[in-house]
Amino acid sequence: MTLLIYVLIVAVSVFVGFYLSKILQKRKLEEYERIGKKIIEDAKREAETIKKEASLQAKDIIIQAKTDFDQEIKARRLELNKIEQRLAQKEASYDRRLELLDKKEEELARKEREVLHRELEANEKIKEYDRLLEKEREKLEALSGITSEEAKQMLLQKVEEDAKFEAVKIYKRIEEEAKEKADKKAKEIIALAVQRYAGEYVAEESVSVVQLPNEEMKGRIIGREGRNIRALEAATGVDIIIDDTPEAVILSCFNPIRREVARLALERLIMDGRIHPARIEEVVAKVAEELEEKIKEAGEKAVFDLGLHNVHPELIKLLGKLQFRSSYAQNVYKHSIEVAFICGIIASELGLNVKEAKRAGLLHDIGKAVDHEIEGSHSQIGADLAKRYGENEEIVHAILAHHEEVEAHSILDIVVQAADALSGARPGARREMLETYIKRLQDLERIANSFPGVEKSYAIQAGREIRIVVNSEVVTDDELFTLSRDIAKRIESELSYPGQIKVVVIRETRAVDYAR
């Protein structure tokens, strides 16, 4: 009985639970349907709102586009109006120009008629002048007793005599120039021999002056019984002159390297204050070593600046020694570097080996660095040194031929000769002073400007040529030759100069007009 009741309770409970779950599910479905309907209604309302906003935005865009289009149309109309105005102005301008052209054409036609009329009159006058000239010629022949042909023969004979006289002058001038060049070459050889034997050939280049802090220093340099000055002279091979020159000592020696060693050593001793024979020998030895190093550095600098490689160390030392050599007051070291750069420029223009040209230019005067113990010209000595230290045959021959002691057989030889001449002959490079050079140019222009009809004159080519511009209304074509000869004769009589000066007289007629 109890079990039956328990079963019934369980069954009732299950039934009630099932019924309650059905009711709950039904309520949940109704709730879900209500929420779904609400979501759909909200979505419809939101879609309607978005649709209205999109419609409003589209209307705004259309209104804005229409406004922009209207403004653009208005701007285009304004621009078209401006273009139309400019076209109207140009059309009016073209009409005015056409009127001016018509007037000019009429004026030209009138002037052409006048020119034709004047040409006819001129032809008549020329015929009249010819008749008068013929009558005058007949009168002159009758008065002089010679015909026109005989007069022509006399004139030609006179011109021939003048030409012979000018030819003799030219021959004498060439002969004098040859003698002058020969004399100059001989002096150059003698000067070079003196330079290689004694170092320098002018007093200013054979002495050095060392400034002293006071007069008492002279006594310390001399030393007790002259032992200091004797030790200094023996160690350096330089004559030390102590005279009345205030606060200065003069060092005299034809060897520039020994003189430089003595100068540096003496300056160092003066600064140090300890002057005695042992100290003198020590300082001189140290300065000599330092100077050797400076000489080597100078040679290396020249080689480095020119971009050259594999130059023998002995050649580098000799290049450094060229700092203490000069030729016609031109430093040989700087001259050699300048010639090397010029050789490089010429070689690049001619398509040659630039490095080889620079090498030949740098070493062309290397023979001037050695002392007088070696005999021969500096070209021969330089070629021997270059060959000894491994330079190729082209460079050796260029060094040997740079003063035309042997015949040039390659373009490199000619390049070195030309570069050497350019470096030595440029204004201010050698003995000719800048003031003298400028004065000669001014004198050339002054002489040319003194002739009537000369408008401008220009001295060019370092004073070897003068170009003269004349007034075409004053000087005729036939008078150009006479004017150039007169100017040349005036220059010959008033100026003193090497070589020759070319006189160029220029006459031109210009017609200028403007197309409007």
Steps between C-alpha positions, in 0.01 A plus 500: 500500500773733590685412180189576294461837660864574432463406136190717465679795653789456260266473203308806604824688550625403156173602340491830681863566407438419133192724496685786667791471250249517213350812645846657548604416141181655367560817700862516376389463139247780546774719654739423213233583244427828677876591509539402133210717396644789697842453334339497156301814575815676631691391189223634276496832685885523480497413129240768440714751690813405298302525179383849588854610596642354175236681305588828671874449438435421135299819467785699665755347264285580198452858621878540562590351160255733335651798685856398400392452142338842491817660645719320246274608215519855628882489523525354148277777370722762665811341350339486157406865532864589584629295206251670275619842624868408442419376150321825429803698626741291289280545198506875552882486546539298180287755317726782622810306397357436157440871464860572606628238255301654221645840584854357515448325170393826343802675658735228369356528155551877510860461623568238236390744233729763653791256509450409136491867411819568700667197343433639157640836610805328651564308177489822308742662745736200482508529122570870536781431753650240266508755218659757731758248627589406143552867415712551816706191420567631150602837646731335758663281234554807284650702789717215646618366168431136602207274427283322753672169423838656572361640829375152595845356429659766721251427780560125475873560512456709815283230660758238407776705664289540815432126503871422466575743783239330723641158406849612601360629830324169564819308414704715737238462771500121463878499511501716813238277665710192419807665651298607804365149550844348459643748750211431738553124469871538568428712808248242617757219469760704689247592768400135537864396535552764769181391674598132507850585618417766757133455580364843399613786282375812675601638838144501630486123442845425648458652846257456790439740787438376853339749737643523853305589817774746605856612423645292784412184310774581243766453768353167606494381137867595459594335831826512692783561253252430217458130574120501461496669159783277376317190617179618329679579171683166508182302572287671232750613234346850506670839543352686797532877465461705817523871416339827603154388386283553809365182658575283197751240381557426131558145374675479163524182293431408140362160602138571598455179704807560716392862547151389609652250749716777644206740527274251679779384729598855597137596570458192717824573691387859561166382635666233715766734636764226540767584241824300517685276251355171619145635499557658157605168347202324658245760378648518149485121466140493621393787273667330201299183568176699534569689178561175315162381625336828387661463158362148475153618612505777235580245229228265626250789508573587137458136395178466706346826370554381142359153570818315395612161634811281515745792484846393622587636848820658368305691237261617773795638701636677192156653438499635856844657445360701209339727764845651547575548129384783277529588133467865398352568847236227444491225765580173319284289737187708433592524132522119474158452664350767273649334190360164617147642532525671157626173345201319651254754358657486151514120508132472597406730211709291255381165633844398631596323824445774762699325776800451275487862382485629860792272594715631216410862582582455870839340430608716204733722712607233751860544377512844663480341846849341492824676584782605274695173529297349213590638158257564219184701432213471745292329227761227454553462875123484561457236228784290648347525850153406374639202310707389801195506727270300276305753289388379155669600175223746396542707818882481484499629141246776585736623777796486261315684219321771701762763399531360145850368568387188314225469242148431630361168380164481681205723584598475869831675422314788333250521788780535758677764287178700463411477871853603602485802268153599626606484865814702441356754256178597679495861631663534841651149500858608451705815500261739332335699779123534509520880491717489185262258333193713579677819387583340164136407446391853592759651262376279217142617548612862544688497168205341317246743650710801394417445130191674357203275434590241767208430733636217719818296536572181692845359579466119515714186491723633783586807292589305186194624309291818496154519346371839392137588418461808276205721416366383164385854414849647549731221375436332164593146400794626294636693797508194729831372363665839529372542854626157612844571350519844665406357841756221461775751412403718797520200733841406355637849559361559852492162677756238590371140505610141426384327181231670294158660552212428264288806410142417392272784382125423481238706313134406484170660401185408690138566408254462788121507485219360712205285397192604693 
